[in-house]
């Protein structure tokens, strides 16, 4: 077997074994192996499960392997098809690398290993092949850089008022604090805050879910005709917050942003007690707005469930 063709066979075999191992890990362990958080960040931003990506990779490397083997037995029959598949692989890698650079802003080390294998496969078939492959890779990368991946609905969500994300409103008499609760149906700490609010009818509460929720009931709540969770997610993202529950409170001292069940409960105990003192009619008119952040205490990340009650701090991944 000619040495270049032997290199193609060996590299494609390595790629096949690597992707097959990842498939087995996903099937039996539930997740693929990867060093660092880049893989998890990229996976969280894709709509295709990791196992399908690895299956596609296995099919690709196997096609190159058997194409090279057929070329060795009968030269001139499959080499053109192998070269075309490798150029297609370079185009796909250009899309994936550009996605990681411009969208996820984090690199998956496993993906970079696959890229290295595809580059070596093209190099094994000669300088013209690798030159053409690099040109395709750069072209795809440059085109990708000129695109803006945001739907019209997402753009409208960024400009929409926060009330557009309100699932329901529980009004309260008087001039008590006006509350916006950002929550998720899978967060235990959110449930605790919602339970506490049921005992505090002196505050007006707007419920701002960060995801689509099913039937949600609350005493005295008037459900809005429609709501957009994207508005609530964009609002939190603008503030650099990726944890829930979050309470935005407008009171006599301005606007406060409280993160976590602990700070929220302390705020409610002080400004929205379960049993308001007799004769109290409300607070004085609100002062000029100011944002008062507090430290995290009892929270879940927006991208993760927290049904087990364990506080999950953001790892920069997902």
N, C-alpha and C positions, 0 to 999 in steps of 0.2 A: 504494500500500500504506500503511495507517495506520502512524504512527510506532511505537506500541507493538509492533505485529506485526513491523515491520521490525527492531526491536531484538531480538526473539525469534529471528528468522531469522539475524541476524548473530552473535549470541552462540552459538547452537547450531552454526553453521558453524565458529566458532572452536574450540568444544569438539570437534567432529568432526575437524578438522585436527590438533589437539593429540594426541588419543588415537590417531589414525592414525599420526602421527609416532612415538609411543612404540611402537606395534606393530612398525613397520618397524625401529626401533632394536633391539628385542628379537630380531627374526628375523635381522638381519644382523650385529649387534654382540654379541648375547648378553645384554645388559642394557639397561634403560631409562635415560633421562637423569634425573638428580635432583641437586639441590644439597644437600650435607650428607649426614650418615649416617642421618638419620631414615628415609629410604626403605628402606635396607637392613635396619634394625632391624625395621621393620614387615613387610617381605617375609619375613624369617626366622621370623616368628611366625604366618604364615598358611599354610594348607594348599592354597590355590589359586595357581597360577602367575601371575606379573604379567601375562602376555600375555592371560590370560582376563579379568582385571579390566579391562584396556584394551579388549578386544573388547566387553565388556558396556557400557563407557562409550561406545564408538563407536556401538553399536546405540541406546543411549539418546539421544545427541545427534542422530543421524540421524532417529530417530522424531520428536523435537521439531521438527527442521528441516522435514521433509516434512509434518508435521501443520500447522505454521504456514503453509507454502506452500499447502496445500489449503484452509486457512481463508481465505487471501487471495483465492483464486479463487472459492470458494463459502462466504461467511460463514455461520457458525452450524452447520456440519457437524462440524468436528473440534476446535473450541476446548475443549469439555468434556473430551475425551480427552486433549488436551495438558495441561490443568490437572491432571488426575488423575495423569498420568505425572510431572509436576513435583513434586507432593506426595509421590509415591512416592520420587522422587529425594531429597527432603529427609529422608525417613525413613531411607533407606540411608545418607545422609551423617551422620545422627545416630549410627547404629551405628558407622560408621568412625571418626568423631571421638572418640566415647566409648572405642572400643577403643584408639586411640592415647593417650588421656589416662590411662586406668586400667590398661591392660595393658602396652603397649609402653613407655609413659612417654617417648615421643619422637614428634615430629610430622613427617610426611612433607610437604615443601613442595609437591610435585606434587599430593598429595591436597588440600591447602589451596587450590590454584589451581582444582581441579575443584569444590570446595565453593563458591568465589567465583562460578564460572560458573553453578552451579545456583541460587545465591541471586539473581544478576542476572536469570536467566531467569524466576524467580518474580516478581521485582520488575517486570519488563517487562510483566507481565499485570495489574498493579494492586496497590493496597495491601491489598485483601482477600486476594488470592492469597498475597502475601508474608507477611501476618500469620498466615494459616492454616499456611503452610509453617514459619514460625519456631516456632509452637506445637507442631507435630508434631515438629520437631527437638528442642526442649527436652524434650518428653515422653519421647521415645526415650532421650535422654541421661540423664534422671533415672532411668528404669527400669533402664538399663544399670548405673548407679552402685550399685544395690542388689543386684546379682547377684555371686556369687562363682564365678569360672571355674576350678574345680579338681575333678577327678574324685575319686570315692571311692578309686580305686586310688592316686592321687597323694597323697591325705591319709594313707593307710595307709603309703605309702613314706616319708613324712616321719617317722613315728613308729616305723618298723621298725628293728631293730638293724642295724648295718653288715654283719654276717655275712649278712644277707639279700641283699646285693648281691654276694656272693662267687661267682665263676664256678668257682673251683677252689682247692685248698689244697695247697701243697708243704710237708709237715712237715719239721722238722729236729731232730736229737737235741740234748740239752743245753738250756741256758738262754740261747741266743743271742737277738739282736733279733727281735722279731715285726714283720713288714713287711706293709703293705697297699699294693699298687700300683694306682693309678687310671690307666687307659690307654685308648687307642682303637686299633682295628685299622688306621687310616689315618695314624697319626702315626709318622714315622720315628724320632723320639727315643724313643718308647715301645719300638720294636723294639730299639734299642740297649740300653736298660735291661734288657729281658727277656733279651737275649743275654748281658749281663753276669751276670744272676742265675743263669743255667744253670751258671756256673763257681763259684758260691758256695753250696754245699749246707749251710753252717753256719747259715743263717737260715731261719726259717719265713716263707713268703710266701703271702699271700692275694691273688688276682688279682681286681680290682674294675673291670670294664669300664664305661665311661660310655655304651655303646651296645650293641645286640644284635650279637653276634659269631657267626661260623660255627664251623668246626672249629678249635679252639685246643688245641695239645698242648704239654706242658712235662714234662721228665723228672721223674718222681716225683710228679707232681701228681694229686691225687684230685679228680675233678670233682664239684661239688655237684649234687644232683638238680634244683635250680632256682635262678634268680637274678633280680634285678630291677635293671637299669641305672639306673632312676629313683632308687633309694636312693642310689646313688653320686653321681649328679648333684646330688641334693638336699643331700647331705653337703658337697660342694664349694661349692655355692651358699651354704650356711650360713656357710662360712668366707670367703666373698667371693672364691673362686678360680675363674677361668674358663680356666685353662691346664692342659695335661697334657704330660708325665707328672707325677704327684704321688705322692710316697711318704710314707705315715704310718708312722713307725718308733717302736716302743716298746722302749726299751733301759734300761740302768742309770741313765741320766740323765733319764729321763722320756719324754715323747711329743714327737716332732719332726714337723713338716710341711715337706717339702722339695719345691720346685717346679723343674722343669727337669732335663734330663739331666746337666748339670754338677754341681750340688749333690748330686744323687742318687749319681752315680758317686764323688764324693769321700767321701760318707758310707759307701758300700759298701766302699771301699778301707780305711777306718779301722775300721769295726765289723763288717764281714762279708767278710774277705779271701778270696781264691780258695783260698789254702792256709793254713789256720789253723796257728799255731805248735804244735809237738808238745807233747802233754801238756795242752793247754788244754781244759778241760771246759765252759767257758761263762762268761757274765758273772755278776756279782752280781745279787741280786734288784733289780727295778725300783724306782727312786725315785719320789716323788710326781709325778703327771703335770704336765707343762708343755708349752705349745706354743711351739716355737722356729721362727718363719718365716725363710726365707732369700730372697735376691734371685733373680730369674728368670735362668735360664741354659739355653738350648736347650729350647724348649717350643713347643707348639701350642695354639691356643685350642680350647676344648671344642666350639664350634659350627663350626669349620672343619677341613677336611682339611689335613694337613701332609705329604703323601706326597712332595713335592718336596724336602724337607729344609730348607726355608727357614723360619726362626723367624718366626712371625706373632704379633706382640704385639696384645693386644686393642685395638680402636679404638672401643669403645663402640657398635659397630654390629653388626648381624645379627639 
